[in-house]
């Protein structure tokens, strides 16, 4: 399972090394793509299809939100094969989208890794920590309501 946060450095040519702990779990063939809230996502190719299936589960494939999700994520996806030290070049369009500068943060979230510019991550982490107790209450309420149906 992909857990924890690890710092990284983006070179002037947009080269970055995936933390070794994550590489062992992700495998040697990866997908990097735009993700929500201004970050990137990295997943192993076996997890890619499962992730996409979860995003569009129980939704008609011809609806605009599904088409737009496909455009946003699939249209920005690149298959990457990191070198022996786990390095790869972040495609220019993705680096621009995520506003990656010198310092990045890799955040393990179960089956996926998010890649954030470190300043953007600090802001997001602060936002999330301020509302964490409210979010867990909402999730618990949704689960209770979903279980009563």
C-alpha positions as CSV (number, residue, x, y, z in Angstrom):
1,X,0.0,0.0,0.0
2,X,1.2,3.5,-0.9
3,X,1.4,5.5,2.3
4,X,3.2,8.6,3.6
5,X,4.7,11.8,2.2
6,X,8.1,12.1,0.7
7,X,9.9,15.2,-0.6
8,X,11.6,15.3,-4.0
9,X,13.4,17.7,-6.3
10,X,12.5,18.6,-9.8
11,X,15.5,19.4,-12.0
12,X,15.6,22.3,-14.4
13,X,14.8,19.8,-17.1
14,X,11.8,18.5,-15.2
15,X,13.4,15.2,-14.1
16,X,12.3,13.8,-10.8
17,X,12.9,10.6,-8.9
18,X,10.0,8.7,-7.4
19,X,10.7,7.7,-3.8
20,X,12.1,4.1,-3.7
21,X,9.4,3.0,-1.3
22,X,6.8,3.9,-3.8
23,X,8.7,2.4,-6.8
24,X,8.8,-1.0,-5.2
25,X,5.0,-1.0,-5.0
26,X,4.1,0.8,-8.2
27,X,6.2,-1.4,-10.5
28,X,8.3,-0.5,-13.5
29,X,5.6,0.8,-15.9
30,X,3.6,3.8,-14.7
31,X,1.0,6.2,-15.7
32,X,1.3,9.9,-14.8
33,X,-1.6,12.3,-15.5
34,X,-3.4,15.4,-14.3
35,X,-5.4,14.9,-11.2
36,X,-7.8,17.1,-9.2
37,X,-7.0,20.2,-7.2
38,X,-3.8,21.0,-9.2
39,X,-1.7,17.9,-8.6
40,X,-0.6,15.0,-10.7
41,X,-1.3,11.3,-10.1
42,X,1.1,8.4,-10.6
43,X,-0.2,4.8,-10.6
44,X,1.1,1.5,-11.8
45,X,-0.4,0.2,-15.0
46,X,-2.3,-2.6,-13.3
47,X,-4.1,-0.1,-11.1
48,X,-4.8,2.4,-13.9
49,X,-7.9,0.6,-15.3
50,X,-9.3,-0.1,-11.8
51,X,-8.9,3.6,-11.0
52,X,-10.8,4.7,-14.1
53,X,-13.5,2.1,-13.5
54,X,-14.0,3.6,-10.0
55,X,-14.3,7.1,-11.4
56,X,-17.0,6.2,-13.8
57,X,-18.8,3.4,-11.8
58,X,-22.6,3.5,-12.1
59,X,-22.5,6.3,-14.6
60,X,-23.7,6.3,-18.2
61,X,-20.7,6.5,-20.5
62,X,-22.2,9.1,-22.7
63,X,-22.9,11.7,-20.0
64,X,-21.0,15.0,-20.1
65,X,-19.3,14.5,-16.7
66,X,-17.9,11.1,-17.8
67,X,-16.7,12.5,-21.1
68,X,-15.1,15.5,-19.4
69,X,-13.4,13.2,-16.8
70,X,-12.0,11.1,-19.7
71,X,-10.7,14.3,-21.4
72,X,-9.2,15.6,-18.2
73,X,-7.5,12.5,-17.0
74,X,-7.0,10.2,-20.0
75,X,-6.2,13.1,-22.3
76,X,-3.4,14.1,-20.0
77,X,-2.0,10.7,-19.3
78,X,1.5,9.5,-20.2
79,X,3.0,6.1,-19.8
80,X,6.4,6.4,-18.2
81,X,9.2,3.9,-17.5
82,X,11.5,5.3,-14.8
83,X,15.2,4.7,-15.1
84,X,17.2,2.5,-12.7
85,X,17.1,5.3,-10.1
86,X,13.4,5.9,-10.4
87,X,13.8,9.1,-12.4
88,X,11.6,10.3,-15.2
89,X,10.9,13.5,-17.0
90,X,7.6,15.1,-16.1
91,X,5.9,16.1,-19.4
92,X,5.9,19.9,-19.8
93,X,2.1,20.2,-19.9
94,X,1.8,18.3,-16.7
95,X,4.5,20.3,-14.9
96,X,2.8,23.5,-16.0
97,X,-0.6,22.2,-14.9
98,X,0.6,21.3,-11.4
99,X,2.8,24.4,-11.3
100,X,5.8,22.2,-10.3
101,X,8.8,24.2,-9.3
102,X,12.0,22.9,-7.6
103,X,10.5,21.2,-4.5
104,X,7.8,18.6,-4.9
105,X,6.0,16.2,-2.5
106,X,4.9,12.7,-3.3
107,X,1.8,11.7,-1.2
108,X,0.9,8.0,-1.0
109,X,-2.8,7.4,-1.0
110,X,-3.5,3.7,-1.1
111,X,-3.3,2.7,-4.7
112,X,-2.1,6.1,-6.1
113,X,0.6,8.7,-5.5
114,X,-0.2,12.4,-5.9
115,X,2.6,14.7,-6.8
116,X,2.3,18.3,-5.6
117,X,4.4,21.4,-5.7
118,X,5.6,21.7,-2.1
119,X,4.1,25.1,-1.5
120,X,0.7,24.0,-3.0
121,X,0.9,20.9,-0.8
122,X,1.5,23.0,2.4
123,X,-1.6,25.0,1.6
124,X,-3.7,22.0,0.9
125,X,-2.5,20.1,3.9
126,X,-3.4,23.1,6.1
127,X,-6.9,23.3,4.6
128,X,-7.5,19.6,5.1
129,X,-6.3,19.6,8.7
130,X,-8.6,22.5,9.6
131,X,-11.7,20.7,8.3
132,X,-10.7,17.1,9.0
133,X,-13.1,16.6,11.9
134,X,-16.0,18.0,9.9
135,X,-15.2,15.8,6.9
136,X,-15.1,12.6,9.0
137,X,-18.5,13.5,10.5
138,X,-20.0,14.0,7.0
139,X,-18.6,10.7,5.8
140,X,-20.0,8.9,8.8
141,X,-23.4,10.5,8.2
142,X,-23.3,9.5,4.5
143,X,-22.4,5.9,5.5
144,X,-25.2,5.7,8.0
145,X,-27.7,7.1,5.5
146,X,-26.5,4.8,2.8
147,X,-26.8,1.8,5.1
148,X,-30.5,2.5,5.9
149,X,-31.7,2.4,2.4
